[in-house]
Amino acid sequence: MTPPQIPIPTDPLLECPTCGLPAEIIDRFTLGGAPAPVEHVKLFCVNRHWYTLPVDHPAVADSGRPQPLVANARERG
């Protein structure tokens, strides 16, 4: 019997905008906008917070690349 495979995120984890805990990008897509379409990402946090953010949002680094976690939640005090 083969053990189940656990999916490993290919993008680095982000910091949840609400609680600061790890969040993962679970989807990327483009929405129509003016003057041009805008790329968005959908985040899901370990505390079950969901966000749909444009890639230029402060929680996401320039050029649509995820911003790595800046601190562990335990280090926040």
PyMOL Python script that loads the backbone (N, CA, C, O; Angstrom):
from pymol import cmd

cmd.read_pdbstr("""\
ATOM      1  N   MET A   1       0.841  -1.182   0.000  1.00  0.00           N
ATOM      2  CA  MET A   1       0.000   0.000   0.000  1.00  0.00           C
ATOM      3  C   MET A   1       0.886   1.245   0.000  1.00  0.00           C
ATOM      4  O   MET A   1       1.812   1.358   0.803  1.00  0.00           O
ATOM      5  N   THR A   2       0.599   2.155  -0.887  1.00  0.00           N
ATOM      6  CA  THR A   2       1.367   3.390  -1.014  1.00  0.00           C
ATOM      7  C   THR A   2       0.801   4.451  -0.073  1.00  0.00           C
ATOM      8  O   THR A   2      -0.410   4.671  -0.053  1.00  0.00           O
ATOM      9  N   PRO A   3       1.669   5.120   0.717  1.00  0.00           N
ATOM     10  CA  PRO A   3       1.159   6.180   1.608  1.00  0.00           C
ATOM     11  C   PRO A   3       0.630   7.357   0.786  1.00  0.00           C
ATOM     12  O   PRO A   3       1.116   7.607  -0.316  1.00  0.00           O
ATOM     13  N   PRO A   4      -0.361   8.079   1.314  1.00  0.00           N
ATOM     14  CA  PRO A   4      -0.896   9.231   0.574  1.00  0.00           C
ATOM     15  C   PRO A   4       0.170  10.307   0.401  1.00  0.00           C
ATOM     16  O   PRO A   4       1.016  10.518   1.269  1.00  0.00           O
ATOM     17  N   GLN A   5       0.106  10.970  -0.729  1.00  0.00           N
ATOM     18  CA  GLN A   5       1.043  12.049  -1.014  1.00  0.00           C
ATOM     19  C   GLN A   5       0.502  13.353  -0.435  1.00  0.00           C
ATOM     20  O   GLN A   5      -0.676  13.671  -0.596  1.00  0.00           O
ATOM     21  N   ILE A   6       1.357  14.093   0.230  1.00  0.00           N
ATOM     22  CA  ILE A   6       0.988  15.395   0.786  1.00  0.00           C
ATOM     23  C   ILE A   6       1.487  16.462  -0.169  1.00  0.00           C
ATOM     24  O   ILE A   6       2.686  16.525  -0.442  1.00  0.00           O
ATOM     25  N   PRO A   7       0.591  17.313  -0.691  1.00  0.00           N
ATOM     26  CA  PRO A   7       1.047  18.362  -1.605  1.00  0.00           C
ATOM     27  C   PRO A   7       1.937  19.363  -0.876  1.00  0.00           C
ATOM     28  O   PRO A   7       1.617  19.808   0.227  1.00  0.00           O
ATOM     29  N   ILE A   8       3.041  19.706  -1.497  1.00  0.00           N
ATOM     30  CA  ILE A   8       3.974  20.680  -0.934  1.00  0.00           C
ATOM     31  C   ILE A   8       3.840  21.963  -1.746  1.00  0.00           C
ATOM     32  O   ILE A   8       3.975  21.929  -2.969  1.00  0.00           O
ATOM     33  N   PRO A   9       3.576  23.102  -1.085  1.00  0.00           N
ATOM     34  CA  PRO A   9       3.426  24.360  -1.831  1.00  0.00           C
ATOM     35  C   PRO A   9       4.687  24.673  -2.624  1.00  0.00           C
ATOM     36  O   PRO A   9       5.801  24.517  -2.125  1.00  0.00           O
ATOM     37  N   THR A  10       4.500  25.116  -3.865  1.00  0.00           N
ATOM     38  CA  THR A  10       5.651  25.496  -4.684  1.00  0.00           C
ATOM     39  C   THR A  10       6.044  26.943  -4.431  1.00  0.00           C
ATOM     40  O   THR A  10       7.202  27.313  -4.625  1.00  0.00           O
ATOM     41  N   ASP A  11       5.085  27.771  -3.995  1.00  0.00           N
ATOM     42  CA  ASP A  11       5.384  29.159  -3.650  1.00  0.00           C
ATOM     43  C   ASP A  11       5.746  29.233  -2.172  1.00  0.00           C
ATOM     44  O   ASP A  11       5.216  28.469  -1.366  1.00  0.00           O
ATOM     45  N   PRO A  12       6.644  30.147  -1.810  1.00  0.00           N
ATOM     46  CA  PRO A  12       6.917  30.334  -0.383  1.00  0.00           C
ATOM     47  C   PRO A  12       5.646  30.782   0.336  1.00  0.00           C
ATOM     48  O   PRO A  12       4.731  31.330  -0.279  1.00  0.00           O
ATOM     49  N   LEU A  13       5.605  30.546   1.622  1.00  0.00           N
ATOM     50  CA  LEU A  13       4.453  30.971   2.403  1.00  0.00           C
ATOM     51  C   LEU A  13       4.477  32.484   2.604  1.00  0.00           C
ATOM     52  O   LEU A  13       5.538  33.105   2.659  1.00  0.00           O
ATOM     53  N   LEU A  14       3.288  33.056   2.711  1.00  0.00           N
ATOM     54  CA  LEU A  14       3.135  34.484   2.981  1.00  0.00           C
ATOM     55  C   LEU A  14       2.683  34.661   4.414  1.00  0.00           C
ATOM     56  O   LEU A  14       2.339  33.697   5.099  1.00  0.00           O
ATOM     57  N   GLU A  15       2.689  35.889   4.851  1.00  0.00           N
ATOM     58  CA  GLU A  15       2.170  36.222   6.175  1.00  0.00           C
ATOM     59  C   GLU A  15       0.721  36.659   6.013  1.00  0.00           C
ATOM     60  O   GLU A  15       0.419  37.526   5.192  1.00  0.00           O
ATOM     61  N   CYS A  16      -0.176  36.062   6.792  1.00  0.00           N
ATOM     62  CA  CYS A  16      -1.589  36.425   6.747  1.00  0.00           C
ATOM     63  C   CYS A  16      -1.747  37.901   7.129  1.00  0.00           C
ATOM     64  O   CYS A  16      -1.204  38.329   8.148  1.00  0.00           O
ATOM     65  N   PRO A  17      -2.478  38.684   6.331  1.00  0.00           N
ATOM     66  CA  PRO A  17      -2.671  40.099   6.661  1.00  0.00           C
ATOM     67  C   PRO A  17      -3.416  40.326   7.976  1.00  0.00           C
ATOM     68  O   PRO A  17      -3.286  41.398   8.566  1.00  0.00           O
ATOM     69  N   THR A  18      -4.190  39.354   8.452  1.00  0.00           N
ATOM     70  CA  THR A  18      -4.959  39.519   9.684  1.00  0.00           C
ATOM     71  C   THR A  18      -4.205  39.068  10.918  1.00  0.00           C
ATOM     72  O   THR A  18      -4.072  39.822  11.882  1.00  0.00           O
ATOM     73  N   CYS A  19      -3.705  37.822  10.889  1.00  0.00           N
ATOM     74  CA  CYS A  19      -3.145  37.258  12.118  1.00  0.00           C
ATOM     75  C   CYS A  19      -1.625  37.081  12.081  1.00  0.00           C
ATOM     76  O   CYS A  19      -1.017  36.814  13.118  1.00  0.00           O
ATOM     77  N   GLY A  20      -1.007  37.224  10.920  1.00  0.00           N
ATOM     78  CA  GLY A  20       0.447  37.104  10.820  1.00  0.00           C
ATOM     79  C   GLY A  20       0.958  35.676  10.748  1.00  0.00           C
ATOM     80  O   GLY A  20       2.167  35.460  10.674  1.00  0.00           O
ATOM     81  N   LEU A  21       0.061  34.694  10.768  1.00  0.00           N
ATOM     82  CA  LEU A  21       0.481  33.306  10.658  1.00  0.00           C
ATOM     83  C   LEU A  21       0.685  32.926   9.187  1.00  0.00           C
ATOM     84  O   LEU A  21       0.299  33.686   8.299  1.00  0.00           O
ATOM     85  N   PRO A  22       1.283  31.771   8.920  1.00  0.00           N
ATOM     86  CA  PRO A  22       1.537  31.386   7.531  1.00  0.00           C
ATOM     87  C   PRO A  22       0.258  31.267   6.705  1.00  0.00           C
ATOM     88  O   PRO A  22      -0.766  30.761   7.164  1.00  0.00           O
ATOM     89  N   ALA A  23       0.357  31.748   5.485  1.00  0.00           N
ATOM     90  CA  ALA A  23      -0.723  31.641   4.503  1.00  0.00           C
ATOM     91  C   ALA A  23      -0.107  31.171   3.195  1.00  0.00           C
ATOM     92  O   ALA A  23       1.047  31.480   2.898  1.00  0.00           O
ATOM     93  N   GLU A  24      -0.871  30.431   2.422  1.00  0.00           N
ATOM     94  CA  GLU A  24      -0.368  29.877   1.175  1.00  0.00           C
ATOM     95  C   GLU A  24      -1.191  30.395   0.007  1.00  0.00           C
ATOM     96  O   GLU A  24      -2.402  30.580   0.126  1.00  0.00           O
ATOM     97  N   ILE A  25      -0.537  30.627  -1.111  1.00  0.00           N
ATOM     98  CA  ILE A  25      -1.245  30.998  -2.334  1.00  0.00           C
ATOM     99  C   ILE A  25      -1.867  29.725  -2.883  1.00  0.00           C
ATOM    100  O   ILE A  25      -1.163  28.767  -3.201  1.00  0.00           O
ATOM    101  N   ILE A  26      -3.203  29.720  -2.993  1.00  0.00           N
ATOM    102  CA  ILE A  26      -3.868  28.525  -3.501  1.00  0.00           C
ATOM    103  C   ILE A  26      -4.402  28.707  -4.910  1.00  0.00           C
ATOM    104  O   ILE A  26      -4.849  27.741  -5.528  1.00  0.00           O
ATOM    105  N   ASP A  27      -4.365  29.945  -5.438  1.00  0.00           N
ATOM    106  CA  ASP A  27      -4.832  30.191  -6.795  1.00  0.00           C
ATOM    107  C   ASP A  27      -4.246  31.493  -7.300  1.00  0.00           C
ATOM    108  O   ASP A  27      -3.995  32.416  -6.525  1.00  0.00           O
ATOM    109  N   ARG A  28      -4.030  31.561  -8.601  1.00  0.00           N
ATOM    110  CA  ARG A  28      -3.595  32.786  -9.295  1.00  0.00           C
ATOM    111  C   ARG A  28      -4.506  32.969 -10.491  1.00  0.00           C
ATOM    112  O   ARG A  28      -4.800  32.007 -11.200  1.00  0.00           O
ATOM    113  N   PHE A  29      -4.959  34.201 -10.725  1.00  0.00           N
ATOM    114  CA  PHE A  29      -5.842  34.456 -11.853  1.00  0.00           C
ATOM    115  C   PHE A  29      -5.811  35.943 -12.183  1.00  0.00           C
ATOM    116  O   PHE A  29      -5.286  36.749 -11.415  1.00  0.00           O
ATOM    117  N   THR A  30      -6.377  36.295 -13.328  1.00  0.00           N
ATOM    118  CA  THR A  30      -6.418  37.678 -13.781  1.00  0.00           C
ATOM    119  C   THR A  30      -7.868  38.126 -13.884  1.00  0.00           C
ATOM    120  O   THR A  30      -8.711  37.416 -14.434  1.00  0.00           O
ATOM    121  N   LEU A  31      -8.148  39.301 -13.353  1.00  0.00           N
ATOM    122  CA  LEU A  31      -9.468  39.910 -13.456  1.00  0.00           C
ATOM    123  C   LEU A  31      -9.371  41.137 -14.343  1.00  0.00           C
ATOM    124  O   LEU A  31      -8.356  41.834 -14.350  1.00  0.00           O
ATOM    125  N   GLY A  32     -10.426  41.394 -15.084  1.00  0.00           N
ATOM    126  CA  GLY A  32     -10.448  42.577 -15.936  1.00  0.00           C
ATOM    127  C   GLY A  32     -10.392  43.843 -15.102  1.00  0.00           C
ATOM    128  O   GLY A  32     -10.980  43.910 -14.022  1.00  0.00           O
ATOM    129  N   GLY A  33      -9.697  44.829 -15.594  1.00  0.00           N
ATOM    130  CA  GLY A  33      -9.573  46.098 -14.887  1.00  0.00           C
ATOM    131  C   GLY A  33      -9.301  47.214 -15.868  1.00  0.00           C
ATOM    132  O   GLY A  33      -9.077  46.965 -17.053  1.00  0.00           O
ATOM    133  N   ALA A  34      -9.320  48.442 -15.385  1.00  0.00           N
ATOM    134  CA  ALA A  34      -9.025  49.582 -16.242  1.00  0.00           C
ATOM    135  C   ALA A  34      -7.722  50.200 -15.763  1.00  0.00           C
ATOM    136  O   ALA A  34      -7.613  50.454 -14.563  1.00  0.00           O
ATOM    137  N   PRO A  35      -6.780  50.447 -16.552  1.00  0.00           N
ATOM    138  CA  PRO A  35      -6.782  50.354 -18.009  1.00  0.00           C
ATOM    139  C   PRO A  35      -6.386  48.969 -18.533  1.00  0.00           C
ATOM    140  O   PRO A  35      -6.401  48.748 -19.743  1.00  0.00           O
ATOM    141  N   ALA A  36      -6.031  48.035 -17.643  1.00  0.00           N
ATOM    142  CA  ALA A  36      -5.586  46.710 -18.104  1.00  0.00           C
ATOM    143  C   ALA A  36      -6.001  45.652 -17.081  1.00  0.00           C
ATOM    144  O   ALA A  36      -6.345  45.985 -15.946  1.00  0.00           O
ATOM    145  N   PRO A  37      -5.970  44.386 -17.478  1.00  0.00           N
ATOM    146  CA  PRO A  37      -6.279  43.319 -16.517  1.00  0.00           C
ATOM    147  C   PRO A  37      -5.310  43.334 -15.329  1.00  0.00           C
ATOM    148  O   PRO A  37      -4.173  43.789 -15.449  1.00  0.00           O
ATOM    149  N   VAL A  38      -5.780  42.828 -14.180  1.00  0.00           N
ATOM    150  CA  VAL A  38      -4.988  42.829 -12.953  1.00  0.00           C
ATOM    151  C   VAL A  38      -4.846  41.393 -12.455  1.00  0.00           C
ATOM    152  O   VAL A  38      -5.840  40.686 -12.283  1.00  0.00           O
ATOM    153  N   GLU A  39      -3.592  40.963 -12.224  1.00  0.00           N
ATOM    154  CA  GLU A  39      -3.346  39.634 -11.699  1.00  0.00           C
ATOM    155  C   GLU A  39      -3.646  39.616 -10.200  1.00  0.00           C
ATOM    156  O   GLU A  39      -3.279  40.538  -9.472  1.00  0.00           O
ATOM    157  N   HIS A  40      -4.318  38.555  -9.750  1.00  0.00           N
ATOM    158  CA  HIS A  40      -4.685  38.387  -8.349  1.00  0.00           C
ATOM    159  C   HIS A  40      -4.202  37.034  -7.841  1.00  0.00           C
ATOM    160  O   HIS A  40      -3.928  36.120  -8.619  1.00  0.00           O
ATOM    161  N   VAL A  41      -4.103  36.927  -6.520  1.00  0.00           N
ATOM    162  CA  VAL A  41      -3.813  35.650  -5.873  1.00  0.00           C
ATOM    163  C   VAL A  41      -4.864  35.427  -4.792  1.00  0.00           C
ATOM    164  O   VAL A  41      -5.399  36.377  -4.219  1.00  0.00           O
ATOM    165  N   LYS A  42      -5.149  34.157  -4.525  1.00  0.00           N
ATOM    166  CA  LYS A  42      -6.042  33.804  -3.428  1.00  0.00           C
ATOM    167  C   LYS A  42      -5.183  33.177  -2.343  1.00  0.00           C
ATOM    168  O   LYS A  42      -4.448  32.224  -2.601  1.00  0.00           O
ATOM    169  N   LEU A  43      -5.274  33.713  -1.122  1.00  0.00           N
ATOM    170  CA  LEU A  43      -4.511  33.219   0.019  1.00  0.00           C
ATOM    171  C   LEU A  43      -5.423  32.463   0.972  1.00  0.00           C
ATOM    172  O   LEU A  43      -6.597  32.800   1.128  1.00  0.00           O
ATOM    173  N   PHE A  44      -4.868  31.436   1.607  1.00  0.00           N
ATOM    174  CA  PHE A  44      -5.579  30.707   2.652  1.00  0.00           C
ATOM    175  C   PHE A  44      -4.622  30.551   3.816  1.00  0.00           C
ATOM    176  O   PHE A  44      -3.525  30.015   3.661  1.00  0.00           O
ATOM    177  N   CYS A  45      -5.041  31.023   4.989  1.00  0.00           N
ATOM    178  CA  CYS A  45      -4.215  31.046   6.192  1.00  0.00           C
ATOM    179  C   CYS A  45      -4.494  29.821   7.056  1.00  0.00           C
ATOM    180  O   CYS A  45      -5.555  29.208   6.945  1.00  0.00           O
ATOM    181  N   VAL A  46      -3.537  29.464   7.922  1.00  0.00           N
ATOM    182  CA  VAL A  46      -3.731  28.325   8.825  1.00  0.00           C
ATOM    183  C   VAL A  46      -4.880  28.564   9.807  1.00  0.00           C
ATOM    184  O   VAL A  46      -5.419  27.606  10.360  1.00  0.00           O
ATOM    185  N   ASN A  47      -5.261  29.818  10.034  1.00  0.00           N
ATOM    186  CA  ASN A  47      -6.418  30.138  10.874  1.00  0.00           C
ATOM    187  C   ASN A  47      -7.701  30.267  10.052  1.00  0.00           C
ATOM    188  O   ASN A  47      -8.705  30.792  10.533  1.00  0.00           O
ATOM    189  N   ARG A  48      -7.659  29.786   8.819  1.00  0.00           N
ATOM    190  CA  ARG A  48      -8.795  29.766   7.894  1.00  0.00           C
ATOM    191  C   ARG A  48      -9.241  31.146   7.425  1.00  0.00           C
ATOM    192  O   ARG A  48     -10.411  31.320   7.083  1.00  0.00           O
ATOM    193  N   HIS A  49      -8.357  32.120   7.397  1.00  0.00           N
ATOM    194  CA  HIS A  49      -8.670  33.402   6.774  1.00  0.00           C
ATOM    195  C   HIS A  49      -8.461  33.231   5.267  1.00  0.00           C
ATOM    196  O   HIS A  49      -7.486  32.611   4.843  1.00  0.00           O
ATOM    197  N   TRP A  50      -9.373  33.777   4.459  1.00  0.00           N
ATOM    198  CA  TRP A  50      -9.281  33.737   3.002  1.00  0.00           C
ATOM    199  C   TRP A  50      -9.140  35.160   2.484  1.00  0.00           C
ATOM    200  O   TRP A  50      -9.814  36.070   2.968  1.00  0.00           O
ATOM    201  N   TYR A  51      -8.274  35.355   1.508  1.00  0.00           N
ATOM    202  CA  TYR A  51      -8.107  36.665   0.881  1.00  0.00           C
ATOM    203  C   TYR A  51      -7.943  36.502  -0.617  1.00  0.00           C
ATOM    204  O   TYR A  51      -7.329  35.544  -1.086  1.00  0.00           O
ATOM    205  N   THR A  52      -8.490  37.435  -1.357  1.00  0.00           N
ATOM    206  CA  THR A  52      -8.216  37.570  -2.783  1.00  0.00           C
ATOM    207  C   THR A  52      -7.591  38.945  -2.931  1.00  0.00           C
ATOM    208  O   THR A  52      -8.240  39.967  -2.708  1.00  0.00           O
ATOM    209  N   LEU A  53      -6.310  38.955  -3.313  1.00  0.00           N
ATOM    210  CA  LEU A  53      -5.544  40.203  -3.349  1.00  0.00           C
ATOM    211  C   LEU A  53      -4.880  40.396  -4.704  1.00  0.00           C
ATOM    212  O   LEU A  53      -4.462  39.424  -5.333  1.00  0.00           O
ATOM    213  N   PRO A  54      -4.779  41.646  -5.161  1.00  0.00           N
ATOM    214  CA  PRO A  54      -3.969  41.892  -6.359  1.00  0.00           C
ATOM    215  C   PRO A  54      -2.499  41.664  -6.022  1.00  0.00           C
ATOM    216  O   PRO A  54      -2.089  41.841  -4.875  1.00  0.00           O
ATOM    217  N   VAL A  55      -1.713  41.275  -7.009  1.00  0.00           N
ATOM    218  CA  VAL A  55      -0.308  40.972  -6.735  1.00  0.00           C
ATOM    219  C   VAL A  55       0.491  42.185  -6.285  1.00  0.00           C
ATOM    220  O   VAL A  55       1.585  42.029  -5.744  1.00  0.00           O
ATOM    221  N   ASP A  56      -0.030  43.396  -6.497  1.00  0.00           N
ATOM    222  CA  ASP A  56       0.697  44.581  -6.029  1.00  0.00           C
ATOM    223  C   ASP A  56       0.302  44.977  -4.600  1.00  0.00           C
ATOM    224  O   ASP A  56       0.735  46.020  -4.111  1.00  0.00           O
ATOM    225  N   HIS A  57      -0.506  44.163  -3.934  1.00  0.00           N
ATOM    226  CA  HIS A  57      -0.873  44.399  -2.536  1.00  0.00           C
ATOM    227  C   HIS A  57       0.375  44.249  -1.667  1.00  0.00           C
ATOM    228  O   HIS A  57       1.245  43.442  -1.995  1.00  0.00           O
ATOM    229  N   PRO A  58       0.490  44.999  -0.568  1.00  0.00           N
ATOM    230  CA  PRO A  58       1.686  44.891   0.282  1.00  0.00           C
ATOM    231  C   PRO A  58       1.991  43.483   0.792  1.00  0.00           C
ATOM    232  O   PRO A  58       3.145  43.182   1.098  1.00  0.00           O
ATOM    233  N   ALA A  59       0.973  42.610   0.891  1.00  0.00           N
ATOM    234  CA  ALA A  59       1.218  41.240   1.363  1.00  0.00           C
ATOM    235  C   ALA A  59       1.901  40.386   0.309  1.00  0.00           C
ATOM    236  O   ALA A  59       2.376  39.293   0.616  1.00  0.00           O
ATOM    237  N   VAL A  60       1.960  40.863  -0.927  1.00  0.00           N
ATOM    238  CA  VAL A  60       2.579  40.119  -2.022  1.00  0.00           C
ATOM    239  C   VAL A  60       3.693  40.980  -2.605  1.00  0.00           C
ATOM    240  O   VAL A  60       3.495  42.167  -2.862  1.00  0.00           O
ATOM    241  N   ALA A  61       4.845  40.393  -2.811  1.00  0.00           N
ATOM    242  CA  ALA A  61       6.010  41.152  -3.296  1.00  0.00           C
ATOM    243  C   ALA A  61       5.812  41.625  -4.735  1.00  0.00           C
ATOM    244  O   ALA A  61       4.876  41.194  -5.409  1.00  0.00           O
ATOM    245  N   ASP A  62       6.687  42.504  -5.201  1.00  0.00           N
ATOM    246  CA  ASP A  62       6.652  43.020  -6.577  1.00  0.00           C
ATOM    247  C   ASP A  62       6.680  41.882  -7.583  1.00  0.00           C
ATOM    248  O   ASP A  62       7.218  40.809  -7.309  1.00  0.00           O
ATOM    249  N   SER A  63       6.102  42.122  -8.733  1.00  0.00           N
ATOM    250  CA  SER A  63       6.087  41.194  -9.867  1.00  0.00           C
ATOM    251  C   SER A  63       5.309  39.923  -9.584  1.00  0.00           C
ATOM    252  O   SER A  63       5.510  38.920 -10.269  1.00  0.00           O
ATOM    253  N   GLY A  64       4.427  39.933  -8.596  1.00  0.00           N
ATOM    254  CA  GLY A  64       3.603  38.778  -8.322  1.00  0.00           C
ATOM    255  C   GLY A  64       4.304  37.659  -7.586  1.00  0.00           C
ATOM    256  O   GLY A  64       3.731  36.583  -7.414  1.00  0.00           O
ATOM    257  N   ARG A  65       5.522  37.884  -7.151  1.00  0.00           N
ATOM    258  CA  ARG A  65       6.217  36.852  -6.392  1.00  0.00           C
ATOM    259  C   ARG A  65       5.845  36.993  -4.925  1.00  0.00           C
ATOM    260  O   ARG A  65       5.783  38.108  -4.408  1.00  0.00           O
ATOM    261  N   PRO A  66       5.594  35.876  -4.245  1.00  0.00           N
ATOM    262  CA  PRO A  66       5.213  35.953  -2.842  1.00  0.00           C
ATOM    263  C   PRO A  66       6.310  36.558  -1.975  1.00  0.00           C
ATOM    264  O   PRO A  66       7.500  36.367  -2.225  1.00  0.00           O
ATOM    265  N   GLN A  67       5.890  37.281  -0.964  1.00  0.00           N
ATOM    266  CA  GLN A  67       6.817  37.833   0.017  1.00  0.00           C
ATOM    267  C   GLN A  67       7.006  36.785   1.105  1.00  0.00           C
ATOM    268  O   GLN A  67       6.021  36.319   1.677  1.00  0.00           O
ATOM    269  N   PRO A  68       8.252  36.398   1.410  1.00  0.00           N
ATOM    270  CA  PRO A  68       8.445  35.370   2.440  1.00  0.00           C
ATOM    271  C   PRO A  68       8.019  35.860   3.817  1.00  0.00           C
ATOM    272  O   PRO A  68       7.953  37.063   4.067  1.00  0.00           O
ATOM    273  N   LEU A  69       7.732  34.921   4.699  1.00  0.00           N
ATOM    274  CA  LEU A  69       7.406  35.280   6.071  1.00  0.00           C
ATOM    275  C   LEU A  69       8.547  36.082   6.672  1.00  0.00           C
ATOM    276  O   LEU A  69       9.712  35.722   6.503  1.00  0.00           O
ATOM    277  N   VAL A  70       8.229  37.159   7.367  1.00  0.00           N
ATOM    278  CA  VAL A  70       9.271  37.998   7.955  1.00  0.00           C
ATOM    279  C   VAL A  70       9.564  37.611   9.384  1.00  0.00           C
ATOM    280  O   VAL A  70      10.638  37.926   9.896  1.00  0.00           O
ATOM    281  N   ALA A  71       8.636  36.935  10.045  1.00  0.00           N
ATOM    282  CA  ALA A  71       8.866  36.525  11.424  1.00  0.00           C
ATOM    283  C   ALA A  71       7.952  35.358  11.763  1.00  0.00           C
ATOM    284  O   ALA A  71       6.853  35.234  11.224  1.00  0.00           O
ATOM    285  N   ASN A  72       8.407  34.535  12.635  1.00  0.00           N
ATOM    286  CA  ASN A  72       7.598  33.433  13.133  1.00  0.00           C
ATOM    287  C   ASN A  72       6.581  34.008  14.114  1.00  0.00           C
ATOM    288  O   ASN A  72       6.901  34.942  14.849  1.00  0.00           O
ATOM    289  N   ALA A  73       5.379  33.475  14.141  1.00  0.00           N
ATOM    290  CA  ALA A  73       4.332  34.001  15.022  1.00  0.00           C
ATOM    291  C   ALA A  73       4.758  33.964  16.481  1.00  0.00           C
ATOM    292  O   ALA A  73       4.360  34.839  17.251  1.00  0.00           O
ATOM    293  N   ARG A  74       5.549  32.988  16.885  1.00  0.00           N
ATOM    294  CA  ARG A  74       6.009  32.909  18.271  1.00  0.00           C
ATOM    295  C   ARG A  74       6.970  34.037  18.615  1.00  0.00           C
ATOM    296  O   ARG A  74       7.067  34.445  19.772  1.00  0.00           O
ATOM    297  N   GLU A  75       7.680  34.541  17.611  1.00  0.00           N
ATOM    298  CA  GLU A  75       8.651  35.627  17.840  1.00  0.00           C
ATOM    299  C   GLU A  75       7.953  36.970  18.002  1.00  0.00           C
ATOM    300  O   GLU A  75       8.565  37.934  18.461  1.00  0.00           O
ATOM    301  N   ARG A  76       6.679  37.041  17.631  1.00  0.00           N
ATOM    302  CA  ARG A  76       5.954  38.308  17.696  1.00  0.00           C
ATOM    303  C   ARG A  76       5.599  38.712  19.113  1.00  0.00           C
ATOM    304  O   ARG A  76       5.285  39.875  19.367  1.00  0.00           O
ATOM    305  N   GLY A  77       5.646  37.763  20.042  1.00  0.00           N
ATOM    306  CA  GLY A  77       5.387  38.098  21.442  1.00  0.00           C
ATOM    307  C   GLY A  77       4.001  37.922  21.776  1.00  0.00           C
ATOM    308  O   GLY A  77       3.606  38.159  22.918  1.00  0.00           O
TER     309      GLY A  77
END
""", "prot")
cmd.dss("prot")
cmd.show_as("cartoon", "prot")
cmd.util.cbc("prot")
cmd.orient("prot")
